[in-house]
Protein backbone atom coordinates (compact mmCIF):
# COMPACT_ATOMS: atom_id res chain seq x y z
CA UNK A 1 0.00 0.00 0.00
CA UNK A 2 1.44 3.41 -0.90
CA UNK A 3 1.99 6.20 1.60
CA UNK A 4 -1.00 8.26 0.47
CA UNK A 5 -3.36 5.33 0.94
CA UNK A 6 -1.90 4.50 4.33
CA UNK A 7 -2.49 8.07 5.45
CA UNK A 8 -6.03 8.01 4.08
CA UNK A 9 -6.96 4.90 5.98
CA UNK A 10 -5.58 6.54 9.09
CA UNK A 11 -7.95 9.42 8.50
CA UNK A 12 -5.26 11.92 7.46
CA UNK A 13 -5.48 12.03 3.69
CA UNK A 14 -8.56 12.31 1.47
CA UNK A 15 -6.75 12.15 -1.87
CA UNK A 16 -5.87 8.47 -2.11
CA UNK A 17 -5.40 6.73 -5.44
CA UNK A 18 -5.52 3.02 -6.09
CA UNK A 19 -2.65 1.25 -7.75
CA UNK A 20 -3.72 -0.47 -11.01
CA UNK A 21 -4.77 -4.05 -10.24
CA UNK A 22 -3.99 -7.15 -12.24
CA UNK A 23 -6.70 -8.07 -14.75
CA UNK A 24 -7.67 -11.14 -12.73
CA UNK A 25 -6.23 -12.27 -9.42
CA UNK A 26 -5.85 -15.92 -8.37
CA UNK A 27 -8.88 -15.54 -6.07
CA UNK A 28 -11.00 -14.10 -8.87
CA UNK A 29 -9.93 -16.89 -11.22
CA UNK A 30 -10.87 -19.53 -8.66
CA UNK A 31 -14.29 -18.02 -7.91
CA UNK A 32 -15.12 -17.60 -11.58
CA UNK A 33 -13.99 -21.16 -12.34
CA UNK A 34 -16.57 -22.41 -9.84
CA UNK A 35 -19.31 -20.48 -11.67
CA UNK A 36 -18.16 -21.90 -15.00
CA UNK A 37 -18.16 -25.43 -13.58
CA UNK A 38 -21.75 -25.35 -12.32
CA UNK A 39 -23.46 -23.07 -14.85
CA UNK A 40 -23.86 -25.60 -17.72
CA UNK A 41 -25.60 -28.13 -15.46
CA UNK A 42 -27.95 -25.54 -13.97
CA UNK A 43 -28.71 -24.10 -17.40
CA UNK A 44 -29.50 -27.50 -18.90
CA UNK A 45 -32.01 -28.21 -16.12
CA UNK A 46 -33.85 -24.97 -16.92
CA UNK A 47 -33.92 -25.35 -20.71
CA UNK A 48 -37.07 -27.55 -21.00
CA UNK A 49 -39.13 -25.11 -18.96
CA UNK A 50 -37.88 -22.16 -20.99
CA UNK A 51 -38.70 -23.98 -24.24
CA UNK A 52 -42.20 -24.67 -22.93
CA UNK A 53 -42.67 -20.98 -22.20
CA UNK A 54 -41.53 -20.09 -25.72
CA UNK A 55 -44.28 -22.36 -27.08
CA UNK A 56 -46.97 -20.96 -24.80
CA UNK A 57 -49.81 -19.25 -26.77
CA UNK A 58 -49.73 -16.28 -24.36
CA UNK A 59 -46.06 -15.65 -25.15
CA UNK A 60 -46.63 -16.20 -28.88
CA UNK A 61 -49.28 -13.49 -28.85
CA UNK A 62 -46.68 -11.09 -27.39
CA UNK A 63 -44.34 -11.56 -30.37
CA UNK A 64 -46.96 -12.00 -33.09
CA UNK A 65 -45.78 -8.92 -35.02
CA UNK A 66 -42.12 -9.90 -35.10
CA UNK A 67 -40.58 -11.44 -38.20
CA UNK A 68 -39.30 -14.36 -36.12
CA UNK A 69 -42.72 -15.21 -34.63
CA UNK A 70 -43.13 -18.30 -36.83
CA UNK A 71 -39.95 -20.01 -35.64
CA UNK A 72 -40.09 -23.07 -33.37
CA UNK A 73 -39.15 -22.69 -29.72
CA UNK A 74 -35.67 -24.18 -30.05
CA UNK A 75 -34.71 -21.66 -32.75
CA UNK A 76 -36.19 -18.77 -30.78
CA UNK A 77 -34.12 -19.83 -27.78
CA UNK A 78 -30.92 -19.88 -29.84
CA UNK A 79 -31.66 -16.37 -31.12
CA UNK A 80 -32.50 -15.13 -27.65
CA UNK A 81 -29.29 -16.49 -26.14
CA UNK A 82 -27.25 -14.86 -28.89
CA UNK A 83 -29.16 -11.61 -28.44
CA UNK A 84 -28.23 -11.61 -24.75
CA UNK A 85 -24.57 -12.19 -25.60
CA UNK A 86 -24.63 -9.23 -28.01
CA UNK A 87 -26.39 -6.85 -25.61
CA UNK A 88 -24.46 -3.98 -24.01
CA UNK A 89 -23.01 -4.63 -20.56
CA UNK A 90 -23.37 -1.32 -18.75
CA UNK A 91 -22.26 0.20 -15.47
CA UNK A 92 -23.40 3.57 -14.18
CA UNK A 93 -21.13 5.70 -12.04
CA UNK A 94 -20.58 9.28 -10.97
CA UNK A 95 -18.49 11.24 -13.46
CA UNK A 96 -16.57 12.72 -10.54
CA UNK A 97 -14.68 9.42 -10.39
CA UNK A 98 -13.59 9.96 -14.00
CA UNK A 99 -12.92 13.69 -14.08
CA UNK A 100 -11.59 14.55 -10.63
CA UNK A 101 -9.44 11.48 -10.06
CA UNK A 102 -6.77 9.75 -12.07
CA UNK A 103 -7.91 6.16 -11.67
CA UNK A 104 -6.98 3.67 -14.37
CA UNK A 105 -9.69 1.10 -13.66
CA UNK A 106 -13.38 0.89 -12.72
CA UNK A 107 -13.57 1.06 -8.94
CA UNK A 108 -15.59 -1.43 -6.92
CA UNK A 109 -18.01 -0.09 -4.32
CA UNK A 110 -15.43 -1.02 -1.68
CA UNK A 111 -12.75 0.96 -3.55
CA UNK A 112 -15.05 3.94 -3.77
CA UNK A 113 -15.78 3.96 -0.06
CA UNK A 114 -12.16 3.51 1.00
CA UNK A 115 -10.63 5.87 -1.56
CA UNK A 116 -13.25 8.57 -1.96
CA UNK A 117 -15.98 8.10 0.64
CA UNK A 118 -18.55 8.18 -2.19
CA UNK A 119 -20.05 4.77 -1.44
CA UNK A 120 -20.89 5.45 2.17
CA UNK A 121 -22.29 3.18 4.82
CA UNK A 122 -21.18 -0.27 5.82
CA UNK A 123 -21.83 -1.89 2.42
CA UNK A 124 -23.71 -4.56 4.35
CA UNK A 125 -25.89 -5.48 1.37
CA UNK A 126 -22.88 -5.86 -0.91
CA UNK A 127 -21.06 -7.99 1.66
CA UNK A 128 -24.09 -10.27 2.09
CA UNK A 129 -24.58 -10.82 -1.64
CA UNK A 130 -20.91 -11.16 -2.61
CA UNK A 131 -20.13 -13.69 0.10
CA UNK A 132 -23.37 -15.61 -0.49
CA UNK A 133 -23.42 -15.74 -4.28
CA UNK A 134 -19.76 -16.23 -5.22
CA UNK A 135 -18.33 -17.20 -1.83
CA UNK A 136 -15.98 -14.25 -1.51
CA UNK A 137 -14.06 -14.39 1.78
CA UNK A 138 -15.87 -12.05 4.20
CA UNK A 139 -14.38 -8.79 5.36
CA UNK A 140 -13.98 -8.11 9.05
CA UNK A 141 -16.34 -5.32 10.13
CA UNK A 142 -16.95 -4.40 6.47
CA UNK A 143 -13.45 -3.01 5.97
CA UNK A 144 -10.77 -4.12 3.53
CA UNK A 145 -7.22 -3.47 2.41
CA UNK A 146 -6.95 -1.95 -1.06
CA UNK A 147 -5.70 -5.16 -2.65
CA UNK A 148 -8.75 -6.98 -1.27
CA UNK A 149 -11.19 -4.20 -2.19
CA UNK A 150 -10.04 -4.49 -5.79
CA UNK A 151 -10.98 -8.16 -5.95
CA UNK A 152 -14.69 -7.61 -5.29
CA UNK A 153 -17.06 -7.38 -8.31
CA UNK A 154 -18.22 -4.30 -10.14
CA UNK A 155 -21.95 -4.41 -10.84
CA UNK A 156 -23.04 -4.09 -14.48
CA UNK A 157 -26.46 -4.42 -16.10
CA UNK A 158 -27.14 -6.54 -19.18
CA UNK A 159 -29.10 -4.03 -21.22
CA UNK A 160 -30.94 -6.32 -23.62
CA UNK A 161 -33.99 -4.07 -23.22
CA UNK A 162 -31.93 -1.18 -24.67
CA UNK A 163 -33.03 1.34 -22.04
CA UNK A 164 -30.92 4.48 -22.20
CA UNK A 165 -31.30 5.89 -18.71
CA UNK A 166 -28.17 6.73 -16.72
CA UNK A 167 -30.05 8.44 -13.92
CA UNK A 168 -30.59 5.81 -11.24
CA UNK A 169 -27.13 4.53 -10.34
CA UNK A 170 -24.92 7.38 -11.56
CA UNK A 171 -24.74 10.16 -14.12
CA UNK A 172 -22.48 8.41 -16.63
CA UNK A 173 -22.78 4.96 -18.19
CA UNK A 174 -19.80 2.78 -19.10
CA UNK A 175 -20.25 0.07 -21.72
CA UNK A 176 -17.93 -2.87 -21.31
CA UNK A 177 -15.99 -4.27 -24.24
CA UNK A 178 -17.55 -7.72 -24.35
CA UNK A 179 -14.51 -9.50 -25.80
CA UNK A 180 -12.37 -8.03 -23.00
CA UNK A 181 -14.55 -9.33 -20.19
CA UNK A 182 -15.79 -12.59 -21.64
CA UNK A 183 -13.45 -14.59 -19.42
CA UNK A 184 -14.33 -12.96 -16.10
CA UNK A 185 -18.04 -12.21 -15.90
CA UNK A 186 -20.86 -13.93 -14.05
CA UNK A 187 -24.52 -13.39 -15.00
CA UNK A 188 -27.16 -13.05 -12.27
CA UNK A 189 -30.95 -12.97 -12.64
CA UNK A 190 -31.60 -9.54 -11.12
CA UNK A 191 -30.22 -6.45 -9.46
CA UNK A 192 -28.71 -7.88 -6.29
CA UNK A 193 -29.34 -4.71 -4.31
CA UNK A 194 -33.04 -5.13 -5.00
CA UNK A 195 -32.84 -8.81 -4.04
CA UNK A 196 -31.03 -8.04 -0.79
CA UNK A 197 -33.57 -5.40 0.24
CA UNK A 198 -36.39 -7.81 -0.52
CA UNK A 199 -35.01 -11.11 0.67
CA UNK A 200 -31.98 -10.93 2.96
CA UNK A 201 -32.60 -11.38 6.70
CA UNK A 202 -32.34 -7.64 7.44
CA UNK A 203 -34.10 -6.56 4.26
CA UNK A 204 -37.54 -6.80 5.81
CA UNK A 205 -39.23 -7.27 2.42
CA UNK A 206 -38.78 -3.63 1.48
CA UNK A 207 -39.28 -4.48 -2.21
CA UNK A 208 -41.89 -7.09 -3.20
CA UNK A 209 -40.23 -9.74 -5.36
CA UNK A 210 -40.50 -13.52 -5.55
CA UNK A 211 -37.51 -14.46 -3.39
CA UNK A 212 -38.00 -18.18 -4.00
CA UNK A 213 -37.22 -17.81 -7.71
CA UNK A 214 -33.46 -17.62 -7.16
CA UNK A 215 -31.15 -19.68 -4.98
CA UNK A 216 -27.85 -17.88 -5.73
CA UNK A 217 -26.91 -19.88 -8.82
CA UNK A 218 -25.06 -17.83 -11.43
CA UNK A 219 -24.57 -18.17 -15.15
CA UNK A 220 -22.08 -17.30 -17.86
CA UNK A 221 -22.75 -16.02 -21.34
CA UNK A 222 -22.33 -19.60 -22.54
CA UNK A 223 -24.81 -21.08 -20.03
CA UNK A 224 -27.58 -18.86 -18.69
CA UNK A 225 -31.02 -20.44 -19.21
CA UNK A 226 -31.42 -20.83 -15.45
CA UNK A 227 -30.75 -17.16 -14.70
CA UNK A 228 -33.19 -16.16 -17.46
CA UNK A 229 -35.86 -18.33 -15.87
CA UNK A 230 -35.09 -16.98 -12.41
CA UNK A 231 -35.37 -13.44 -13.75
CA UNK A 232 -38.78 -14.11 -15.26
CA UNK A 233 -40.19 -15.69 -12.11
CA UNK A 234 -38.64 -13.10 -9.79
CA UNK A 235 -40.96 -10.46 -11.22
CA UNK A 236 -43.87 -12.81 -11.94
CA UNK A 237 -45.71 -11.65 -8.82
CA UNK A 238 -46.43 -8.26 -10.43
CA UNK A 239 -49.78 -8.43 -12.28
CA UNK A 240 -48.47 -6.08 -14.99
CA UNK A 241 -45.40 -8.23 -15.65
CA UNK A 242 -46.18 -11.98 -15.72
CA UNK A 243 -43.36 -14.15 -17.02
CA UNK A 244 -44.74 -14.53 -20.56
CA UNK A 245 -45.23 -10.76 -20.89
CA UNK A 246 -41.77 -10.03 -19.47
CA UNK A 247 -40.16 -12.40 -21.98
CA UNK A 248 -42.29 -11.04 -24.81
CA UNK A 249 -41.19 -7.48 -24.00
CA UNK A 250 -37.54 -8.58 -24.13
CA UNK A 251 -38.08 -10.15 -27.55
CA UNK A 252 -39.73 -6.98 -28.85
CA UNK A 253 -36.86 -4.83 -27.58
CA UNK A 254 -34.29 -7.18 -29.07
CA UNK A 255 -35.86 -8.15 -32.40
CA UNK A 256 -38.18 -5.36 -33.54
CA UNK A 257 -37.37 -3.60 -36.83
CA UNK A 258 -34.68 -0.95 -36.43
CA UNK A 259 -37.05 1.91 -37.22
CA UNK A 260 -39.49 0.97 -34.47
CA UNK A 261 -39.40 2.27 -30.91
CA UNK A 262 -40.63 -0.31 -28.40
CA UNK A 263 -42.48 0.84 -25.31
CA UNK A 264 -41.06 0.28 -21.83
CA UNK A 265 -43.68 -1.51 -19.75
CA UNK A 266 -44.66 -0.45 -16.24
CA UNK A 267 -42.25 -2.08 -13.82
CA UNK A 268 -39.79 -3.04 -16.55
CA UNK A 269 -37.00 -0.54 -15.85
CA UNK A 270 -35.36 -2.53 -13.05
CA UNK A 271 -35.87 -6.07 -14.36
CA UNK A 272 -32.42 -6.36 -15.93
CA UNK A 273 -29.99 -9.24 -15.46
CA UNK A 274 -27.01 -8.14 -13.39
CA UNK A 275 -23.48 -8.93 -14.55
CA UNK A 276 -20.58 -9.13 -12.11
CA UNK A 277 -17.00 -8.70 -13.24
CA UNK A 278 -14.94 -11.33 -11.47
CA UNK A 279 -11.87 -9.46 -12.62
CA UNK A 280 -10.80 -5.85 -13.01
CA UNK A 281 -11.86 -3.53 -15.83
CA UNK A 282 -9.20 -1.10 -17.02
CA UNK A 283 -10.62 2.00 -18.68
CA UNK A 284 -8.21 1.77 -21.59
CA UNK A 285 -9.00 -1.43 -23.46
CA UNK A 286 -11.87 -2.47 -21.22
CA UNK A 287 -14.48 0.26 -21.79
CA UNK A 288 -15.83 0.70 -25.31
CA UNK A 289 -17.80 3.92 -24.84
CA UNK A 290 -19.42 6.11 -22.21
CA UNK A 291 -23.00 7.47 -22.08
CA UNK A 292 -23.14 10.83 -20.29
CA UNK A 293 -26.45 11.92 -18.82
CA UNK A 294 -27.84 14.37 -21.36
CA UNK A 295 -29.47 16.76 -18.90
CA UNK A 296 -26.38 16.99 -16.73
CA UNK A 297 -23.60 17.22 -19.30
CA UNK A 298 -24.85 18.37 -22.69
CA UNK A 299 -23.83 21.98 -23.32
CA UNK A 300 -21.85 22.15 -20.08
CA UNK A 301 -18.15 22.43 -19.25
CA UNK A 302 -18.23 19.06 -17.50
CA UNK A 303 -19.63 17.58 -20.70
CA UNK A 304 -16.65 18.93 -22.63
CA UNK A 305 -14.35 17.52 -19.95
CA UNK A 306 -15.98 14.08 -20.32
CA UNK A 307 -15.49 14.19 -24.10
CA UNK A 308 -11.81 15.03 -23.59
CA UNK A 309 -11.42 12.31 -20.96
CA UNK A 310 -12.81 9.73 -23.37
CA UNK A 311 -10.73 10.84 -26.37
CA UNK A 312 -7.53 10.68 -24.32
CA UNK A 313 -8.24 7.03 -23.49
CA UNK A 314 -9.50 5.88 -26.88
CA UNK A 315 -13.07 5.55 -25.56
CA UNK A 316 -16.15 6.56 -27.56
CA UNK A 317 -19.01 8.81 -26.49
CA UNK A 318 -22.66 7.94 -27.12
CA UNK A 319 -25.53 10.20 -26.03
CA UNK A 320 -28.81 8.81 -24.70
CA UNK A 321 -32.23 10.26 -24.02
CA UNK A 322 -32.71 12.10 -20.75
CA UNK A 323 -36.39 11.12 -20.54
CA UNK A 324 -36.65 7.70 -18.85
CA UNK A 325 -40.19 7.17 -20.11
CA UNK A 326 -38.93 7.43 -23.68
CA UNK A 327 -35.88 5.23 -23.21
CA UNK A 328 -35.87 2.68 -25.98
CA UNK A 329 -33.32 1.18 -28.30
CA UNK A 330 -33.89 3.98 -30.79
CA UNK A 331 -32.70 6.80 -28.55
CA UNK A 332 -28.91 6.75 -28.62
CA UNK A 333 -26.51 8.33 -31.09
CA UNK A 334 -22.77 8.62 -31.66
CA UNK A 335 -21.18 11.90 -30.64
CA UNK A 336 -20.39 13.32 -34.10
CA UNK A 337 -17.40 15.31 -32.78
CA UNK A 338 -15.59 12.16 -31.61
CA UNK A 339 -14.42 9.60 -34.14
CA UNK A 340 -14.15 6.10 -32.70
CA UNK A 341 -16.20 4.09 -35.20
CA UNK A 342 -14.29 3.01 -38.28
CA UNK A 343 -17.20 3.04 -40.71
CA UNK A 344 -19.39 5.90 -39.41
CA UNK A 345 -18.16 9.36 -40.29
CA UNK A 346 -20.22 12.39 -39.31
CA UNK A 347 -20.94 14.87 -42.06
CA UNK A 348 -19.98 18.52 -41.65
CA UNK A 349 -23.69 19.33 -41.41
CA UNK A 350 -24.17 16.80 -38.58
CA UNK A 351 -21.23 18.22 -36.65
CA UNK A 352 -22.46 21.80 -37.10
CA UNK A 353 -25.97 20.85 -35.98
CA UNK A 354 -24.61 19.15 -32.86
CA UNK A 355 -22.31 22.05 -32.00
CA UNK A 356 -25.05 24.64 -32.61
CA UNK A 357 -27.38 22.78 -30.26
CA UNK A 358 -24.57 22.49 -27.71
CA UNK A 359 -24.00 26.26 -27.83
CA UNK A 360 -27.72 26.98 -27.55
CA UNK A 361 -28.01 24.85 -24.40
CA UNK A 362 -24.84 26.39 -23.00
CA UNK A 363 -26.08 29.95 -23.50
CA UNK A 364 -29.58 29.14 -22.20
CA UNK A 365 -28.13 28.61 -18.71
CA UNK A 366 -31.02 26.46 -17.61
CA UNK A 367 -30.66 24.52 -14.35
CA UNK A 368 -30.02 20.78 -14.37
CA UNK A 369 -33.38 20.20 -12.71
CA UNK A 370 -35.35 21.77 -15.57
CA UNK A 371 -36.23 18.38 -17.06
CA UNK A 372 -38.73 19.61 -19.62
CA UNK A 373 -36.17 21.96 -21.20
CA UNK A 374 -33.74 19.08 -21.73
CA UNK A 375 -36.44 16.78 -23.07
CA UNK A 376 -37.27 19.45 -25.65
CA UNK A 377 -33.61 19.90 -26.57
CA UNK A 378 -33.16 16.14 -26.90
CA UNK A 379 -36.21 15.83 -29.15
CA UNK A 380 -34.96 18.61 -31.42
CA UNK A 381 -31.44 17.20 -31.56
CA UNK A 382 -32.72 13.67 -32.22
CA UNK A 383 -34.57 14.91 -35.30
CA UNK A 384 -31.32 16.41 -36.59
CA UNK A 385 -29.16 13.31 -36.02
CA UNK A 386 -28.53 11.46 -39.32
CA UNK A 387 -29.49 7.81 -39.52
CA UNK A 388 -25.88 6.63 -39.75
CA UNK A 389 -25.17 8.11 -36.29
CA UNK A 390 -28.16 6.52 -34.53
CA UNK A 391 -27.13 3.51 -32.47
CA UNK A 392 -29.19 0.32 -32.35
CA UNK A 393 -28.12 -2.88 -30.64
CA UNK A 394 -26.91 -5.79 -32.70
CA UNK A 395 -29.41 -8.43 -33.74
CA UNK A 396 -28.03 -11.94 -34.19
CA UNK A 397 -26.57 -12.43 -37.64
CA UNK A 398 -26.28 -8.75 -38.51
CA UNK A 399 -22.49 -8.43 -38.28
CA UNK A 400 -19.82 -11.04 -38.87
CA UNK A 401 -17.30 -9.68 -36.36
CA UNK A 402 -19.21 -9.23 -33.10
CA UNK A 403 -16.02 -8.35 -31.21
CA UNK A 404 -15.16 -5.32 -33.35
CA UNK A 405 -18.77 -4.46 -34.24
CA UNK A 406 -20.81 -3.39 -31.23
CA UNK A 407 -23.97 -1.96 -32.79
CA UNK A 408 -25.71 -1.07 -36.04
CA UNK A 409 -27.05 2.23 -37.30
CA UNK A 410 -30.70 2.76 -38.20
CA UNK A 411 -30.12 1.33 -41.68
CA UNK A 412 -28.54 -1.87 -40.28
CA UNK A 413 -24.99 -0.93 -41.22
CA UNK A 414 -22.53 -2.39 -38.73
CA UNK A 415 -20.77 0.06 -36.43
CA UNK A 416 -17.27 -1.27 -35.84
CA UNK A 417 -14.02 -0.09 -34.34
N, C-alpha and C positions, 0 to 999 in steps of 0.2 A: 504494500500500500504506500502511495507517495505521501510526502509530508503534508501537502494541502489537504488530502483526504483525512489523514490522521487528525489534523487540527479541526477539521469540520466535525468529525465524529466526537471530538472532545468538546464541541460547542463553541469553538473559537472562530472557525472560518466558514463562511457561507458561499464560497466560490470554489467548490470542489469539482474536479473533472475526472470522469472515469477513464481508466486506461483501456484501449481497444481490446476486446476479448477475442479469444480464438473463435472460429466459426462454430465449432461444436466440441464441447468438452467431453471427457470420458464419461462423466455422469449423464450428460445429455444423450450421448450415443447409446448408453445402456438403457435408459428409460424409453427412448424412442424404439429401440430394438424390441422391447417387450410389447409395445403397441403394434408393431409390425407383425410380431409372432401370432398374436391373438386375433387381429382384425379380420383376416380371411375367414376364419372359422365362424366368428360372430356374424359377419356379412352373409355368408352362405346360409346360415339358419334363418335370416330375415328375408332372403330373396323370394321364396314362395309366397309369402304374405304380401310383399310389395307387388309381385306380378298379379296377384289376385285383385289388388286395388286398382291396378292399371287396366284391368278388364271390367271393372265395375261400371254399370250403366251410368251411375251418378257422376263418376269421374269422366267418362266418355262425353257426357253432355257438356262438361266444363271446357273441353278442348275441341268441340265439334267444328269450330271455324278455323282450326289450324290445318295447314297442309299435310301434317303428319297424322291426322286423326284416324286415318284408315289403317295404320300399321298395327300389327299384333303386339301384345304386351311385351314380349321379349325384345322386340326391336325398339319399342319406346323406352324400355329400361336402358338399353345400350346408349341411345341418344341422350337420355337424361344424365347418365353417369358421365358421359363425355362433356355434356354441357356444364356440369358441376366442375369438372377439372379445368375447363376453359374460363370459368368465371373469375372476376377480379377478387383478390384476397386483400382486404383493406383494413387499415388500422387508423383510427382517429387520435390525434394528439394536439396539444397546445403548441402553436407556432413559436411560443417563447422558447421552447426547448430546441428549436432549430435556429432561431435568429439571435438569441442572446447568449447562447452557449456554443462551445466548439466541439460538441460530441461527434464521434465518428460512427456511432451505431444507435439503433433504436433502443431506448432505455426501457427496462422492465418497470413495473409499478414500484418494485422494491428499490431499484436504482433511483427512480424519481424522488421517492421519499427521502432516501439517504443523502442524495446529492443536491437536491433542490428544495425539498420540503413541499413539492407540489402535489404529491399523492399522500395527503395527510392521513391521520388515524393509524390504527394498529394493523391495517390490512388483514383483519381477521377473516374476512370472506375469502380473500385470495389464498391465504394460508390453508384454510379448510379445503378449498377445491383442489389446489395444486398437490397437496399431500394425499388427498383421497383419490383423485382421478389418475394421476401418473406416479404416485408413490414417491414424490420428492421428499428428501429428508426434512423433517420439521425444523423450523428456526426456534431458538430459545427466546421466549418473550417477544416474538415478532420482530427480531432484529437480526441483521446479517452483515457479514463482512462483504466488501465490494465484490470479491471474486465469487462469492456465493450468490449475491444479489443478481449478478449477471447470468447465472445459470437458470433462473426461473423463466417461465414463458412470457412472451408478449402476446396479447390477445388481439386477434384479427377477426374480421367477419368475412364469410364467404358470400359475396354479393351477387348471387345468381338471380336475385330479383331486380338488380340494376337500379337500386334506389340511390339517389345522388346526395342525400343529406350528409353534412359533416357537423351537424349542430349538437348532437347529443353527447358524444364522448370526447369532443375536442373541436377546434376550429379549422383543422387542416387534416385531410386524409392522405395516407401513404398507401400506394398500391405496390404490393410485393411482386418482384420478378419471380414468376412461378417456377421457372427452371432452376433458379438459384436455391429456392427453399424446398424443392421437391423431396429432398432427402431428410428434412428435419421438421416436418409438420405433423400434427395430429389433428383430426377433425372430430369435433364434438357436436351434439345435436342442438345445442341452444347456447345463448348467452349465459355463462356460468354465474355471473353476478345475479342475474334474475333467478336462476335455479337456487342459488344459496339463500337469497332472501325469502324464497318460497318454501324451501324444503330442508335446509340445514337446521340443526336443533335450536339455534338461537334466532332463526329467521322468522319464526312466529307466523308463517303463512302470509307474509306481507303482500305477495303477488300470487294470484290464483292460477296455478298451473297444475298439470297432472304429474305429480312427483313420481308416481310409480312407472312412468313410461321410460325412465332411464336409470340404469344401475351402474353408471360410471364406466361403461365400455366406450372405447374410442375407436376411430377409424383412421384410415389413410386414404389418399386419393385413388388408390388401387383397390380398396375394399371398404365401402362405406354404406352398404344397403341398410345395415342395422342402425346407423346414426340418422339416416334419412327417416326410417320408420319411427325411431324415437322422437325425432323432431315433429313429425306429423301428429303423433299421439300426445305429445306434451301439450299442444295447443288445442287438442280435440274437445276440451271441455267448454270452449267458447262457442256459443251457438252460431256466431257469425263466421267461424273458421273451422268447420269440421274437416277431418283429414282429407276427404276427397276434394273439397273446395280449396284447401291449402295447396295440395299438390297440383290441382288444375291451375291455380294462379301462378305457381312457379313455371309450369309449362308455357303459359301465355307470355310471361315475362321473357322466357328464354327462347321461344320459337315463333313468336309473332313476326309478321313482315316488318322489315326495317323502318318503313314509313309510319307504322302504327305506334301510338303511345298506349301502353296498357295501364289501367287504373290500379292504384294501390288500395287494397281492401282495408276495411276497418280492422285494426288489430294486427295488421301484417308487418308493420314497420320493424318490430323487434323479434320476428320469428326466424332470424337468420341462423345458419350453422356457424358456430364459433370455430376458429382455427388457432391452435397454439403453435408457436415456433419453439420446438425443442432444440434450439440452436440460436445463434446470434445473428441479427440482420444488420450488416453494414450498410450505411446509406449509399455509398458508392459501390455499384455492382448489385446491391440487393433490392433497392427501391427503383421501380420503373418510372413512376410519375407521382406528383402530388396533386391534391385537389383542394385548393384554398376555399374557405367559405366566402361566397360571393359578397354577401352583405358586409362582411368584416374587412375584406382586403381589396376588393375591386375599387380602383380609383384612389387608393390610399398609399402613403409612403411605405407602410408595412407590406402592402401587396407588391410593390416594386422590390422591396428587400427580399421577399420570398422568391420572386422570379430570379433575382440575382443569385440567391442561395442555390436554387435548383440548377441553373446554368453552370455554375462553378463545379458542380458535382456530376454533371452529365445526366441530370434527372429532368424529365419532362414536366410540363404544367398543363393540367386539364381543368377547365372551369365547369362547375355544376350548379344547377338551379338552387336558389336560396329558399324556394318555397317548398317545404316538405310535402305538402299535399299534391304538388305537381311532380314529385320526383319519380321519374320513370327512366327507362333505358334510353329515351330519346332526348334527354336533357343534359348532355355533356358535350363539350367541344374542346379541341386543341387550342391552346394559346397561340394565336398566329404570329406573335412576336418571338417565339422560341421554337427553334427548329430541332426536333429530336426524332421525327419520324421520316424515314428515308424516302418514302414515296407519297408524302403529302406536303406540298409546298403551298403556303398561303400567297394569294395574289396581293399585289400592291393595294388594290381596292379593299380587300379583307383586312389588311393591316391598318390602313387608314381609318376604316370604320371602327375597328376595335380601339384604336388610339383616340379617336374623336369621342367615343363613348366614355373612355377612361377619363379624359379631360373634363367632360361634362359632369361626371359624378364627382370628380375631385373639386371642381369649382362650386358645385352645388352645396358642399359643406353640410350635408344632411347627417344627422346622428345615426350611429349603428342601429339603434333601436327602431328606426323608422322603416319597418318591414315593408310597408306598401310601396314606398319609394323604390326600394331595391327590387321588388317583384316587377314593377313597371320597367325599370331599367333592364332587368334580365329579359323580359318579354321582347323589348325593342331590340336588344342586342341579338337575341336568338333568331329573330327574323332576318337579321343582317348576316348571320354566319353562313358561309357557303356549305353546300352539302358535303364537300370533301374534307371539311374540318369537324363535322359532327361525328361523335364517337358512339358507336354501338358495340355491344359485346359480341364476341365471336359465337357463331352457331357452329355446331359440329360439321366438318367437311368444307367449311368456307375457305380456309387457308391451309396450305400444305405445311408450312413451318410454324407451328403453334408456340415455339419458343421465341422466335424473333417477332412474330406477328401477334399482337395483343388485343386487337380490336379490328372492326371494319368501319368504313364511313357509311353514310346513308345510302350510297349506291352499291354497297357490298364490296367495295375495293378494300383489300387488306391493308391495314396500317401496321407497318413493320419498322423495326429499328435497323 
